[in-house]
Amino acid sequence: MQLAEIHPVRSLFFDLDGTLIDSCPGITAALALAFRAAGRTMPAADLRAVVGPPIRIIATRIDPTLTDAELAQIETVYRAEYDSDGWRDTVLFSGVVPVLQDLCTAGARLFLVTNKPRIPTAQILKHFGISEIFDDVVTRDSRTPGYAGKAEMLSEMLIRHSLVPESTIMIGDTAEDEEAAMLNRLEFIHATYGYGSCADARRSIACFLDLRAALSQKNIERL
């Protein structure tokens, strides 16, 4: 990958769901099972429009009439099903492995920040052979108490790894990703092929392979 110009990029943060992977098939199947276990039928819904936040929020957006007791049961059943088998239906977006490998070869440090819990995140990264590509992986439940959101995750990671915001880029697909980047003074690239929309995003990619072109005006500076 040829990367050149004046503003060096030393590090990149990636979202997971909707940016590196399509997790909708596994989430849909596990959530439908969880709804049935709670005595409910999951309403027909385009999960691509709601994937990203924790599962309770997703379930509430699909069916706002759910009670707290039903949400608790849905979350318990969903977690057991998704963490054991549902995650296996995950699809890695085309181009993810070669582009990430190129970025590492060019000298970039790569990090992952995701709302997906630690267990399925680790399973998915290992399954696709990309665990070792990332310098660090932070999930919503990487600590106790859990992170409030991605803005807090990014803030802690910047400090932990002594990263310079001006030399760091966040790549994600949702408004939360965009806001987290903005609050931490990071440049943001919107993955439009993902689940969310970012009306104010200044830069975007229509598929993961497009990241090469999006970074072509940036210099990946070796550490």
N, C-alpha and C positions, 0 to 999 in steps of 0.2 A: 504494500500500500504506500503510495507516494503522498506524503503530507508535508506541505511547506507553507510558510508565511511568517508573519511577525508576532502573532500572539500565541505563545506556546501552550499546548494543552498537556498537562501532566497527569490528570486523573479524570475518570469518568464514572458517574453513578448511573446504574441501570435499575429501572423498575423490573418486575418479573412478569406478572399476569398482564397480557395484552401488549407487552413490549418484547419479551424474549419467547414467551410461550402462549399458546392458546389453551387455556384451562377450562373453557366452557363445557366441552363434552363430559368431563368427569364431574364438574361441579353440578351440572344439570341433573345427571343421574343420581348422584348422592343426595342432592337436595329434594328431589322428587320422592325418594325413599324415606327421607326424614319427615317430610310432610305427611306421608301415609302413616308413619309410625305415630304421629301426633293426631291421627284421625282426620286429617285434612287432605284435600286434593290440591296439588300445587297449581295455581292459575297459569294459564298459558301466558308466557312472557318471553321477551327477548332478553336473555340474561346478559348478552353483550353490553346492554345499556346500564347494567347495575353491578357487574363484577368489579371488584377492586377493594371495597371496604370489608370489614369483618362480616362473618356469615349472618349474624343477627340483623345487621343493617340491611344486607341483601334480602333476607327473608321478609323483613318489614316492608321494604320497598315493593316486593312482589305482592304481599298481602298485608295491608295496614291493619286488618282486623284481628291479627294474631294477638293472643294474650301473652303476658309474661311467662306463664307456665308452659304454654305451647312453644314459645320461642326457646325456652330453656331445653325442652325435650328435643326440638328440632336441631338445636346446636349440638347436643350430646350425640344424637344418632348420626347427624351429618359428619361430625368429627371422626367418629369411629369408622364410618363407611369410607369417607374420603381418604383418611390417613392410612387405611389398610389396603384398599383397592382402587378407589376412585381416581387417585392421582395418576394411575397407570394409563388413563385415557388422554393424558396431556400430549399436545403436539408442539414440537419445537418449530418456531418460524424458520422459513428458509433463509439460509445465509448466516444464521447466528454464530455457528461454530467457526467458520473461516474468518468472519469479520472480527470476532473477539480475539482469535488467535493472531490475526494481523496486527491488531491494536497492541497486544502484549509484545509482539516482536518489535513493534515500532517504539516501544519504551513506555507506554501508558500504564498507569495503575488503574485497575478496574475494581469497582465495588458494587454490591447489590443491596438495595433497600426495598423491602416488600411488606405488605400487610398480611401476606400468607404466613401461617404459623410455621414455626421452626421445623417440625417433623416432616411435613410434606415437602417443604422447600428443600431440605437436605436430600430427601429421596429423589426428587425430580432432578436436581443438579447432578447427583451421582449417576442417575439413570442415563442422562444425556452426556455424561463425561465432561462436564464443564465446572465441576466443583473447584478444581485447582486453579482455574483461570482467575478467580476473584481473590483479591488481597484480603477482603473481609466481606461477610454477609450479615446483614442485620434484619431481623424480622420483628413484627409487632411484639412478640413474646420472648425476645432475646434476653430480656431482663425482667425482674420483678420489683415493683409493678411494671406493667407493660408500657411501651411508648404511647404517647397521646396521638401521634401521627407521624407522617414522614418528615415534616419540618423538623421535629425534635430528633428523629433518627439522623438526618443529614447534619444537623448542628453538632451532635455528639461525634459523628464520624469525622467531620472536618477537624475537630479538636484532637481526637484520638490519634489521627494519622498525620497531623500537622499539615493539612492540605490548604492550598491557597485558593480562595474562591474565584479569583480572576483567571486561574488556570484550570478550572474544573467545570465540567459540563454535566448536566442531568438529562437523561433520556427517559421519557415516560409517555404514557398515553392518556392520563386523566388530569382533570383540573387540580386535584390534590397534588399530583407530581409537579405541575406548573407552579402552584402556590408555594410548595415546599422549596423549590429552586429559587423563586423570587425572594422569599423571606431570608434565604441564606446567601443572597447575592450571587447566584450561580446562573450561567447561561443555560437555557432550556431548549431541547429539541423535542418536538411533539411527534409521537408515533401515531400517525393518523389511521393506520390499519388496526389499531387496538380497540379498546372498549369505550373510551371516553372522548370528550370533545374539549378543545381548548381554544376558545374564540380569540384570545389575545396572543396566542403563540406566534412568534416572529419567524421561527424556523421549524420546518417539519420534514418528515420522511414518510413516503407512501409504502415502503417495505423496508425490512431491516438492511438489505443489501444497499439501500440508498444512503446508509450512514457513511459509507466510504466517500461519496460525493459531498455529503454535508460537512465532512471533516477535511476535505481536500484543501481548504484554505487555512487549515490550522496546522501548526507544527507540533507533532508529538515529541516532546523533549525528553531525552533519556535522563533518568535520575542518577 
